Every structure is written in structure tokens, then in C-alpha cells.
């Protein structure tokens, strides 16, 4: 019976990135996925690489900033190894948020934003930056406009490239196998048991996202948080160039002329059904920002399940069972945190001292 050095449970961007990093360390890796690789939360994500101190939980800021800095090289390597193009945009983000929340930036150890002034005072600049945009400050003067030097990426291209790069490296995949439990022998992880078979390995890492808590022998407090989204065709490429975020909706332009509009945050269990009224509400919120979207054709609607945790922080590191590790619970930040998660988890799994302290993200924090 064939065995591997490490089994990665889950073929989302977190699992794929980690599998590639482990392979770089010389390990033989198997990725086990209950469905089609890359078709769950990673497929449904918007791809905003938000590491801003106002919106990021304090405990996550250092990790988020480190991962955002890694992204250009991360994408370059995936493109080189896969031969596929990834749409990584660096135009920036226009963020509209409550003025009181925005003022917190001045107390952040990460420093302030490039600029932050009332939306009404920024109207002329906004017109230059995005002529098609109707600033929400006109009807909501309590909002402050911020410009953020953030990137965004197309998650579907990113995930497809990661799958191709992993296969190019000789990483094995088993699709359609739902992992039921981690097998334990002599007190250590020895592989996984699925609904159809067993696989053997000296190490196992749980990257199963919203489903991570369903895999024994340890229960992680992950839960699915549903997000509904849609995509429309812009009148032309670069019609809107910046990512635009408000309290009600966000707009993410793609270089090919598509505009992604999202997203809800719903506690609906594992239900991924789309609600037409909800999709229409998102579309109308986008039209409020960009009136010309009233005639924009809807290309696609979808829903995904983000892996949430009680404290909104990921779960990273070793478990109580030697040889069994976990990397899940990234909630909205799975795409952003993929490069740094792969790096630090590979360090932990290969017995090296991680470059970043993971105590804040330990699974043991819930058992305590």
C-alpha cells in the first residue's frame, strides 16, 4: 500500500499552497479532497487582499501584512510553475466607512492610511480617480473615504494555477474522498480514513475549511458562514479600476472587464442556495455606487461557505495528537493568508522554529 510523508486534507488555496510548500521541503504529499479541488470557499472568494489595520482583527494584523507583502512573489512562482496567468491588480482600494471607525487608524501600530478625509471633501479627487463612481458620501456624510494601497487577485485563476503547479511538482491528488477521521497508531497520526478507503502518512494536516470540525479525533469550532455574490459585465475594461468597499457592498474589478459584487455574511449552516432577493439587493447597492450598472448584464451568481471561528482568527499549528496539524478557520482571509500560512505551517510540520509566533492561533486556545 502506497504511503506519503504528509497528507493535506482539503484542496482549497490554503491546502494547495501548503502542499506545494511541503513538496519544496522534499516531502511526498497527497492532497485529499471531498469534491473537486478548488471549488469551495476559494472558488467563491472575492480576492481582496485586505491587510488594513481598521478592518483586520488586531491579533491577525502582523500575519496579514506579512502575507500581503509575499503576494507578488507568490503569484510569480505559481505562474512560472503552472504556465497560467493570474490577474493580480495593484490599483488600490477606495474604502468608505464610518468616520469614528476610520479615526482608529491613528492609534494603530501599523500606521495610518495614505489619506483619510471626509468623503464630501474628497469629491473632486474621487471624480478623477473613478469618474463612474457616485460617492456614497453624497447621501451619507458620516462616511469617510480612504485610499488603501491594497492588491486584489482573481481567486479562481489563483487556485487553478496552484492546482496545476502542484501537479507539475508531482503532488498526488485524491478527489471525491471525504475524510472521516485521522487514523492514529501508537499515539501518533498514521493517515486518514475516508468514505471509500484509507491513506497512510506520517503527518496529516487538516485544511478542510468549514468542514474541518467534522473530522476526528479532535473537534475544531469551525462553522460555515455563507456569502452570496454576483458578477456583471462592465461597459468596457477598466470602466471602474479600483476596488470599492462600503458598509453595504464591495466591488472588485477584473482586468477582463468583469465586476464582482459581494457579499453577504449569513449564518445558514451548510446551505449554499442562492436567494434571488438577496442577489438583487447586492445588485441595487452596486447601482447606487455606479449608476451605469443598471444595464450591466449579470454573468453569474454564486454562494460559498467561509470557515468561521468563535474569535474570528484562524486555527494554526499542532494538535494534541503528534503528527496531526491544523490550518483552517481563515474566514474572509483565506486568499490573503495563503502564502504566509503555507510558510509557517511547513516550518512547524518539518520541525523548524516558525518565523512567526503562532500561539495566538493555536487550537489549544479553545480547549482551555
Secondary structure as GFF3:
##gff-version 3
##sequence-region A 1 368
A	DSSP	beta_strand	3	9	.	.	.	ID=ss1
A	DSSP	alpha_helix	13	24	.	.	.	ID=ss2
A	DSSP	beta_strand	29	33	.	.	.	ID=ss3
A	DSSP	alpha_helix	41	44	.	.	.	ID=ss4
A	DSSP	beta_strand	48	49	.	.	.	ID=ss5
A	DSSP	three_ten_helix	58	60	.	.	.	ID=ss6
A	DSSP	alpha_helix	61	82	.	.	.	ID=ss7
A	DSSP	beta_strand	88	89	.	.	.	ID=ss8
A	DSSP	beta_strand	93	98	.	.	.	ID=ss9
A	DSSP	alpha_helix	99	102	.	.	.	ID=ss10
A	DSSP	three_ten_helix	103	107	.	.	.	ID=ss11
A	DSSP	beta_strand	115	118	.	.	.	ID=ss12
A	DSSP	alpha_helix	123	129	.	.	.	ID=ss13
A	DSSP	three_ten_helix	136	138	.	.	.	ID=ss14
A	DSSP	beta_strand	143	148	.	.	.	ID=ss15
A	DSSP	beta_strand	151	153	.	.	.	ID=ss16
A	DSSP	alpha_helix	155	168	.	.	.	ID=ss17
A	DSSP	beta_strand	172	175	.	.	.	ID=ss18
A	DSSP	beta_strand	179	185	.	.	.	ID=ss19
A	DSSP	beta_strand	188	194	.	.	.	ID=ss20
A	DSSP	beta_strand	198	206	.	.	.	ID=ss21
A	DSSP	three_ten_helix	209	214	.	.	.	ID=ss22
A	DSSP	beta_strand	223	233	.	.	.	ID=ss23
A	DSSP	beta_strand	243	245	.	.	.	ID=ss24
A	DSSP	beta_strand	250	253	.	.	.	ID=ss25
A	DSSP	beta_strand	258	262	.	.	.	ID=ss26
A	DSSP	alpha_helix	276	289	.	.	.	ID=ss27
A	DSSP	three_ten_helix	291	295	.	.	.	ID=ss28
A	DSSP	beta_strand	298	308	.	.	.	ID=ss29
A	DSSP	beta_strand	315	318	.	.	.	ID=ss30
A	DSSP	beta_strand	324	328	.	.	.	ID=ss31
A	DSSP	three_ten_helix	331	333	.	.	.	ID=ss32
A	DSSP	alpha_helix	334	349	.	.	.	ID=ss33
A	DSSP	three_ten_helix	359	361	.	.	.	ID=ss34
A	DSSP	alpha_helix	364	367	.	.	.	ID=ss35
###
